[in-house]
Amino acid sequence: MKIGILGTRGIPNNYGGFEQFAEYLSTNLVERGCDVYVYNSHNHPYQEKTFNNVNIIHKYDPEHRIGTAGQFIYDLNCILDSYKRKFDIILQLGYTSSSVWGWLLPRKSIIIYNMDGFEWQRSKYSPKVQKFLKFAERLAVKYSDYMVSDSPVIEEYIREKYGKQSYYIPYGAEVFQNPDLNLLNSYNIKPYKYNLVIARMEPENNIEPIIEGVLKSKTKNPLLIIGSLKNDYGKYLFSKYNSDLIRFLGGIYDINLLNNLRNFCCIYFHGHSVGGTNPSLIEAMASSALICASNNEFNRNVLNGNAFYFKNSDDVSYVINNGSERKKNLDKINGNKIEVEEKYLINDIIDQYHQVFVESISKK
């Protein structure tokens, strides 16, 4: 089975949750005997032609020069290249800048879209862009042979809005089992004496309300914020809040280091409000973090009663002041670990994707 994976900046992960998932998926599919190709931005730090037996195809990506418009050019370059590859399956991760080219996808391949979240709800976009993204969503539905929804909320939305079924397959993680205290030394932090955020610097990830909540609270535990600071919003947050209490660490993509930081934090704040089942949330659950999440249907669907929730900075402050003692919240921590073991183990998730691929080929 020859599979092409499009729609990310590439592997190994050097950007975010989607890329981490693409890395997990591609390498595990290879272990299942698949011939897998992942498209990478031409300026990805990893320039080899293979990664853990996954074939890497670098295509020109001018986003660094011309901004968001470059994503459309990159996606077009990937889709045009896919013609000569004769893939059995093309898995398109997301649709924001790719579905406008959906009519160019090779129809001899089976096209499967991972629908991601409600992209048109992102507050960083203007009303005109949000309107376009709703149009792009319709195109993704139109040009896909099959769809994957990473959340039951997305699955229901696709069914009700478009009258079509999609496969519900969430993201997954490996249960983190070997914490290493020594990795904390370089950050001058002590176990359970710091709070943590891991997110892209975007308004809809609620980073500023989390920061304001920390500043309002009585805590002396620093808030570590992990995420690239290269965009305008990241630069704004850094210039306004960087201090001994609010520490910006930039982008970190070493999954073992991230899992250790999650494991030893006092509270892991998950502010994502737009996407479906967010990969970093599953990883936090698998790392035995005590979680305080943005109060929305996506996060509640995953965490249920195994987390604290916040709507604003006052809620964040209240949780820090009143609910952060780890020993009193072991039921939440253990509950999330059980949820991961029962629903979100990465091997099980890859099995589900593989099964969809096999079934789609057999139907064709």
C-alpha positions in Angstrom: 0.0 0.0 0.0 1.5 3.3 -1.1 0.5 6.3 1.0 1.1 10.0 0.6 0.7 12.3 3.6 0.1 16.0 2.7 -0.8 19.1 4.7 1.9 19.4 7.3 5.2 21.3 7.4 6.9 17.9 7.6 8.6 15.4 9.8 10.4 15.0 12.2 8.2 17.3 14.1 9.6 20.8 14.2 6.3 22.8 14.5 3.3 21.4 16.4 0.8 18.7 17.2 -0.3 18.0 13.6 3.4 17.4 12.7 3.9 15.2 15.7 0.9 13.1 14.7 2.2 12.9 11.1 5.5 11.6 12.5 3.8 9.0 14.7 1.4 7.9 11.8 4.0 7.6 9.1 6.6 5.7 11.0 4.1 3.3 12.5 2.5 2.7 9.1 5.9 1.7 7.7 6.2 -0.8 10.5 2.9 -2.3 9.3 4.4 -2.8 5.8 3.2 0.4 4.1 5.2 2.4 1.6 4.8 5.9 3.1 5.8 9.3 1.7 5.5 12.6 3.7 5.7 16.0 2.1 8.1 18.5 3.8 8.6 22.2 3.4 11.8 22.8 1.4 13.2 24.7 4.3 12.5 22.1 7.0 15.5 21.6 9.2 15.6 17.9 8.3 16.9 17.6 4.8 17.4 13.9 4.4 15.3 11.9 1.9 14.2 9.3 4.5 13.3 9.4 8.2 12.9 6.1 10.0 12.2 4.4 6.6 9.6 7.0 5.7 10.2 8.7 2.3 10.5 12.5 2.6 9.6 14.7 -0.4 10.7 18.3 0.0 8.7 20.9 -1.9 9.1 24.6 -2.3 7.3 26.6 0.5 7.5 30.4 0.3 5.5 31.1 3.5 8.7 32.4 5.2 8.9 35.1 2.4 5.3 36.0 1.6 3.3 34.9 4.7 0.1 32.9 4.6 -0.2 33.0 0.8 2.8 30.8 0.7 0.9 27.9 2.3 -1.4 27.8 -0.8 1.7 27.6 -3.1 3.2 24.9 -0.9 0.0 22.8 -1.0 -0.3 23.2 -4.7 3.3 22.1 -5.2 2.7 19.0 -3.1 -0.6 18.1 -4.9 1.0 18.5 -8.4 3.9 16.3 -7.3 1.5 13.6 -6.1 0.4 12.9 -9.7 3.7 11.2 -10.6 3.8 9.1 -7.4 0.7 7.0 -8.1 -0.3 6.7 -4.5 -3.0 4.3 -3.5 -4.0 6.6 -0.7 -3.6 10.4 -0.3 -4.2 11.5 3.3 -4.7 15.2 3.4 -4.2 16.6 6.9 -6.4 19.7 7.2 -7.9 21.7 4.4 -7.3 25.5 5.1 -5.0 26.1 2.2 -5.3 22.8 0.2 -8.9 22.2 -0.6 -9.0 25.0 -3.2 -6.7 22.7 -5.2 -8.9 19.7 -4.5 -10.0 19.5 -8.1 -6.3 18.8 -9.0 -5.9 15.8 -6.7 -5.2 12.6 -8.7 -8.5 10.8 -8.9 -6.9 7.4 -9.4 -5.8 7.8 -5.7 -8.2 7.5 -2.8 -8.5 10.9 -1.2 -9.0 11.0 2.6 -9.3 14.3 4.4 -8.6 14.7 8.1 -11.0 17.5 8.8 -9.1 18.9 11.8 -11.1 21.5 13.8 -13.4 24.5 13.1 -10.8 26.6 11.4 -13.2 29.3 10.6 -13.7 30.0 14.3 -10.1 31.1 14.9 -10.1 34.6 16.2 -6.9 35.5 14.4 -8.8 35.5 11.1 -10.9 38.4 9.7 -14.5 37.9 8.8 -13.6 37.6 5.2 -11.0 34.9 5.9 -13.5 33.1 8.1 -16.0 33.1 5.3 -13.4 31.7 2.9 -12.5 28.9 5.4 -16.1 27.8 5.5 -16.0 27.6 1.8 -12.7 25.7 2.0 -14.4 23.2 4.4 -17.1 22.6 1.9 -14.5 21.9 -0.8 -12.8 19.4 1.4 -16.0 17.5 1.9 -16.7 17.7 -1.9 -13.3 16.4 -3.0 -12.8 13.7 -0.4 -13.6 10.0 -1.0 -13.6 9.5 2.8 -13.2 11.8 5.8 -11.7 11.4 9.3 -13.0 13.5 12.2 -10.7 13.6 15.3 -13.6 14.5 17.7 -17.1 13.2 18.1 -18.1 16.9 17.9 -16.6 17.2 14.4 -18.1 13.9 13.4 -21.6 15.1 14.3 -21.1 18.5 12.7 -20.0 16.9 9.4 -23.0 14.6 9.5 -25.6 17.3 10.3 -24.2 20.0 8.0 -23.2 18.0 5.0 -25.2 14.8 5.4 -22.1 12.7 5.2 -20.5 10.1 7.5 -16.8 10.4 8.6 -14.6 8.0 10.5 -14.1 9.1 14.1 -10.4 8.6 14.9 -8.8 10.7 17.6 -5.2 11.5 18.0 -3.1 9.3 20.3 0.0 9.1 22.5 2.3 6.7 24.2 1.9 6.4 28.0 5.0 8.1 29.5 6.7 5.8 31.9 10.3 6.9 32.5 10.5 10.4 34.0 14.0 11.9 34.4 14.3 14.6 37.0 17.8 15.5 35.6 16.1 17.1 32.6 14.7 19.9 34.7 18.2 21.1 35.8 18.9 23.2 32.7 15.6 25.2 33.3 16.3 25.9 37.0 13.0 24.5 38.1 12.0 22.0 40.7 9.3 19.2 40.3 5.8 20.4 40.8 7.0 24.0 41.5 6.2 25.4 38.0 3.1 25.6 35.8 3.2 24.9 32.1 1.7 25.8 28.7 2.6 24.2 25.4 0.9 25.8 22.4 1.3 27.8 19.3 1.2 31.6 19.9 -2.4 32.2 18.7 -5.2 34.1 20.5 -7.6 31.2 20.4 -5.2 29.2 22.5 -6.0 31.5 25.5 -2.4 32.1 26.4 -2.9 35.7 27.6 -5.8 34.8 29.9 -3.6 32.1 31.4 -0.8 34.5 32.0 -3.1 37.1 33.5 -4.5 34.4 35.8 -1.0 33.5 37.0 -0.2 37.2 37.6 -3.5 37.6 39.6 -2.8 34.5 41.7 -0.7 34.2 44.9 1.6 31.7 43.3 5.4 32.0 43.2 5.7 29.1 40.8 6.8 30.3 37.4 4.7 29.7 34.3 6.8 28.1 31.5 5.4 28.8 28.0 6.6 26.6 25.2 5.9 27.6 21.6 7.7 29.4 18.8 7.8 33.2 19.3 8.4 34.1 15.6 4.9 35.3 14.8 3.5 38.8 15.8 1.3 37.5 18.6 4.2 35.6 20.1 6.4 38.7 20.0 3.6 40.7 21.6 3.2 38.3 24.5 7.0 38.1 25.1 7.5 41.8 25.1 4.6 42.4 27.5 4.9 39.5 29.9 8.4 38.0 29.9 9.7 38.0 33.5 11.0 35.6 36.2 7.4 34.5 36.8 6.4 34.2 33.1 9.1 32.4 31.2 9.0 32.0 27.5 11.1 29.0 26.4 10.4 29.2 22.6 9.8 26.1 20.5 10.7 22.7 21.9 10.0 19.6 19.8 11.9 16.8 21.7 9.0 14.6 22.7 10.9 13.0 25.6 11.8 16.5 27.1 8.2 17.7 26.6 6.8 14.7 28.4 9.1 15.2 31.3 8.2 18.8 31.6 4.5 17.8 31.5 5.0 15.1 34.1 6.7 17.3 36.6 4.6 20.4 36.3 2.2 21.6 39.0 -0.6 22.5 36.6 -0.7 22.0 32.8 -2.8 24.7 31.2 -4.5 23.7 27.9 -6.0 26.7 26.4 -6.9 25.4 22.9 -10.5 26.4 22.1 -11.1 25.7 18.4 -9.6 22.3 17.3 -11.0 18.9 18.0 -9.1 16.2 20.0 -5.8 18.1 20.3 -2.6 16.0 20.2 -0.8 17.9 22.9 -3.8 17.4 25.3 -3.6 13.6 24.8 0.2 13.7 25.4 -0.4 15.7 28.6 -2.9 13.1 29.8 -0.4 10.3 29.0 2.3 12.2 30.9 0.3 12.2 34.2 -0.1 16.0 34.2 -2.7 17.7 36.3 -4.7 19.6 33.7 -6.7 22.8 33.7 -8.3 23.2 30.3 -10.3 25.8 28.4 -14.0 25.2 29.1 -15.3 24.0 25.7 -17.0 21.0 24.2 -13.9 19.6 22.6 -11.8 19.5 25.8 -14.7 18.3 27.9 -15.4 15.5 25.5 -11.9 14.2 26.1 -11.3 15.1 29.8 -14.8 14.8 31.3 -14.4 15.2 35.0 -10.6 14.5 35.1 -9.6 18.2 34.8 -10.2 21.7 36.1 -11.7 24.1 33.6 -11.4 27.9 33.0 -13.2 30.5 31.0 -11.2 33.5 32.0 -8.2 34.7 34.0 -10.2 34.7 37.2 -10.9 31.0 36.8 -7.2 30.4 36.2 -6.2 32.3 39.4 -8.8 30.4 41.4 -7.5 27.0 40.3 -3.9 28.0 41.1 -4.9 29.3 44.5 -7.3 26.5 45.5 -6.9 23.4 43.4 -3.3 22.7 42.5 -2.3 20.3 45.3 -1.3 17.2 43.4 -1.9 14.7 46.1 -5.5 15.7 46.3 -6.1 15.3 42.6 -4.6 11.9 41.9 -8.1 10.7 40.8 -8.0 13.2 37.9 -4.4 12.3 37.0 -5.0 8.5 37.1 -8.4 8.9 35.4 -6.8 10.6 32.4 -4.1 7.9 32.2 -6.8 5.2 32.1 -8.6 7.1 29.4 -5.4 7.2 27.3 -4.9 3.4 27.8 -8.5 2.7 26.8 -9.1 5.2 24.0 -6.0 7.0 22.9 -3.0 4.6 22.7 -1.1 5.6 19.5 -0.8 2.0 18.3 -4.5 1.6 18.5 -5.0 4.9 16.6 -2.6 3.8 13.8 -4.5 0.5 13.6 -7.7 2.4 13.0 -6.2 4.5 10.3 -4.7 1.4 8.7 -8.0 -0.3 8.8 -9.7 2.7 7.0 -7.0 2.5 4.3 -7.5 -1.2 3.8 -11.2 -0.9 3.7 -11.2 2.0 1.2 -8.9 0.1 -1.1 -11.1 -3.1 -0.9 -14.2 -1.0 -1.7 -12.5 0.6 -4.7 
